[in-house]
């Protein structure tokens, strides 16, 4: 387990991000910790009244007394909140977005620190600020901001998309999908991704693609 130490400091600036897949002013998916059922890799299920998802790395957080703890993701298979279901993929909690029959679209949402740090370097008003760069043992230091909306930092988000396709987890990437698709579905696959409005970062585009490649073999060949 990793102990997470929080410190309240005044925000240094306010950024807008035009190219990000969304922005956030928080370090967790939910504004407050909430109940969830945690599915462990050993088959056990645990109910925890105070849990959350960490946007630093899409890991599970839970409260132990007054401390927020980061779970050992090696032991986590998935987490069910009242409004969303998550499964662990590539050591990240991925949210179930939609499904077509037994095939599903998942996404792990995390803060894009590379883009964020670039914006920090480009902002001349930034002085003496560090985000997730101080690590000592199993402790992680991070910063939160005050309540004044003008003082809140906006951080860019990035989504890592995955399909559960024919019983296998596949990263939603042109090369990866092309490798796993059978020949009879590659034509419709290429047709969809060549459409002008198709975007690899857009949920609706990815669901349109999933619907197309999920059709029965005979239908897909028409």
C-alpha positions in Angstrom: 0.0 0.0 0.0 1.1 3.5 -0.7 0.4 6.4 1.7 -0.8 9.5 0.0 0.0 12.8 1.7 -2.0 15.8 0.7 -1.1 19.4 1.2 -3.3 22.4 0.5 -1.6 25.2 -1.3 -2.7 28.2 -3.4 -2.9 27.6 -7.1 -0.4 29.3 -9.3 -2.4 29.6 -12.5 -5.4 28.7 -14.6 -4.9 26.8 -17.9 -7.2 25.9 -20.7 -6.4 22.9 -22.8 -7.7 22.8 -26.4 -6.3 19.5 -27.5 -6.8 17.4 -24.4 -9.5 14.6 -24.1 -11.1 16.6 -21.4 -9.7 18.5 -18.4 -9.9 18.1 -14.6 -9.3 20.1 -11.5 -9.3 17.0 -9.3 -7.0 14.0 -8.7 -9.9 11.5 -8.4 -12.8 10.4 -10.6 -15.3 11.2 -7.9 -15.5 14.4 -5.8 -15.9 12.3 -2.6 -15.0 8.8 -1.6 -18.0 6.4 -2.0 -19.0 2.8 -1.5 -17.9 0.1 -3.9 -17.5 -3.6 -4.3 -13.9 -4.6 -4.9 -13.2 -7.8 -6.8 -9.9 -9.4 -5.9 -7.8 -11.6 -8.2 -8.2 -14.5 -5.7 -12.0 -14.5 -6.3 -13.0 -12.7 -3.1 -15.3 -9.7 -3.1 -14.9 -6.9 -0.5 -17.3 -4.1 0.2 -15.6 -0.8 1.1 -17.6 2.3 2.1 -15.0 4.8 1.0 -13.3 4.2 -2.3 -12.3 6.3 -5.4 -10.2 6.1 -8.6 -6.9 7.9 -8.7 -6.4 9.9 -11.9 -2.6 9.8 -11.5 -2.5 6.2 -12.8 -6.1 4.9 -12.7 -5.5 2.9 -9.5 -7.9 2.2 -6.7 -7.9 4.5 -3.6 -9.6 3.7 -0.3 -9.7 5.4 3.1 -8.0 4.0 6.1 -8.9 6.2 9.0 -8.0 9.8 7.9 -5.5 8.6 5.2 -6.1 7.9 1.6 -4.4 4.6 0.6 -3.5 3.4 -2.9 -4.3 -0.3 -3.3 -1.8 -2.9 -4.6 -3.2 -3.2 -8.1 -1.7 -6.7 -8.5 -4.5 -7.9 -6.2 -7.4 -6.0 -7.8 -9.5 -7.6 -10.6 -12.2 -4.9 -10.8 -14.4 -2.4 -8.8 -18.1 -1.8 -9.0 -19.5 1.6 -8.0 -23.2 2.3 -8.0 -22.9 4.1 -11.4 -19.9 2.5 -13.1 -18.1 -0.8 -13.4 -14.3 -1.0 -13.7 -12.0 -3.9 -14.6 -8.3 -3.9 -14.3 -6.4 -3.8 -17.7 -2.7 -3.1 -17.9 -2.7 -2.4 -14.1 -5.3 0.4 -14.6 -9.0 0.5 -13.6 -10.9 0.8 -16.9 -14.5 1.9 -16.9 -17.1 0.0 -18.9 -18.4 2.6 -21.4 -20.7 0.5 -23.6 -21.2 -3.0 -25.1 -22.3 -4.8 -28.2 -23.4 -8.3 -27.3 -20.5 -9.8 -25.4 -18.0 -7.3 -26.8 -17.3 -4.2 -24.8 -15.5 -0.8 -24.8 -13.5 0.2 -21.8 -11.5 3.3 -21.0 -8.9 4.2 -18.4 -8.8 7.9 -17.8 -5.6 9.5 -16.4 -4.0 12.9 -16.2 -1.7 13.6 -19.1 1.4 14.6 -17.2 3.6 15.0 -20.2 1.2 17.5 -21.7 0.7 19.1 -18.3 4.4 19.5 -17.6 4.9 21.0 -21.0 2.2 23.6 -20.2 3.9 24.3 -16.9 7.2 25.0 -18.7 5.4 27.2 -21.2 3.7 29.3 -18.5 6.0 32.2 -17.4 4.0 32.7 -14.2 4.9 29.3 -12.8 7.5 29.3 -10.0 8.4 26.7 -7.4 5.7 24.2 -8.3 6.0 20.4 -8.5 3.4 17.8 -9.3 3.9 14.1 -8.5 7.7 14.5 -8.7 8.5 13.9 -5.0 8.6 10.2 -4.1 10.1 8.8 -1.0 9.7 5.1 -0.2 6.0 4.3 -0.4 4.8 7.9 0.0 3.4 10.0 -2.8 3.1 13.7 -2.3 0.6 15.7 -4.4 -1.0 19.1 -4.4 -4.6 20.2 -4.3 -6.0 23.7 -4.8 -8.2 26.1 -3.0 -12.0 26.7 -3.4 -11.7 29.9 -5.5 -12.6 28.9 -9.1 -10.1 31.4 -10.3 -7.4 29.6 -8.4 -8.0 26.1 -9.7 -5.6 24.3 -12.0 -7.0 22.6 -15.1 -5.1 19.5 -16.0 -5.4 17.6 -19.3 -6.9 14.1 -19.4 -6.1 11.3 -21.7 -8.1 8.1 -22.3 -6.6 4.7 -22.9 -9.3 2.7 -24.8 -9.6 -1.1 -24.8 -12.0 -3.6 -26.4 -13.1 -6.9 -25.0 -13.5 -8.5 -28.4 -14.3 -12.2 -28.9 -13.3 -12.9 -25.3 -9.9 -11.1 -25.6 -8.7 -7.7 -24.3 -7.3 -5.6 -27.2 -5.9 -2.1 -27.0 -7.8 0.2 -29.3 -5.1 0.9 -31.8 -5.0 0.5 -35.5 -2.1 -1.9 -35.5 -3.4 -4.0 -32.6 -6.9 -4.3 -34.0 -5.7 -5.1 -37.5 -3.6 -7.9 -36.1 -6.4 -9.7 -34.2 -9.3 -9.2 -36.6 -10.2 -12.2 -38.9 -9.9 -11.6 -42.6 -13.7 -11.5 -43.2 -14.0 -8.4 -40.9 -11.0 -6.4 -42.1 -12.8 -4.8 -45.0 -15.6 -3.3 -42.8 -12.9 -2.3 -40.3 -10.9 -0.4 -42.9 -14.1 1.2 -44.2 -15.0 2.6 -40.8 -11.6 3.9 -39.8 -11.2 5.6 -43.1 -14.4 7.7 -42.6 -13.8 11.4 -42.4 -15.4 11.8 -39.0 -13.7 8.7 -37.4 -11.5 9.5 -34.4 -9.5 7.0 -32.3 -10.1 9.2 -29.2 -13.9 9.5 -29.6 -16.2 7.1 -27.8 -18.9 7.3 -30.5 -16.4 6.5 -33.3 -15.1 3.5 -31.3 -18.6 2.2 -30.6 -19.5 2.5 -34.3 -16.4 0.5 -35.1 -17.1 -2.1 -32.4 -20.7 -2.5 -33.7 -19.3 -3.1 -37.2 -16.8 -5.7 -36.3 -19.2 -7.4 -33.9 -21.6 -8.4 -36.7 -22.1 -12.0 -37.6 -19.6 -13.3 -40.2 -22.2 -13.5 -43.0 -23.6 -10.0 -42.3 -20.1 -8.5 -42.1 -19.2 -10.0 -45.5 -22.2 -8.3 -47.3 
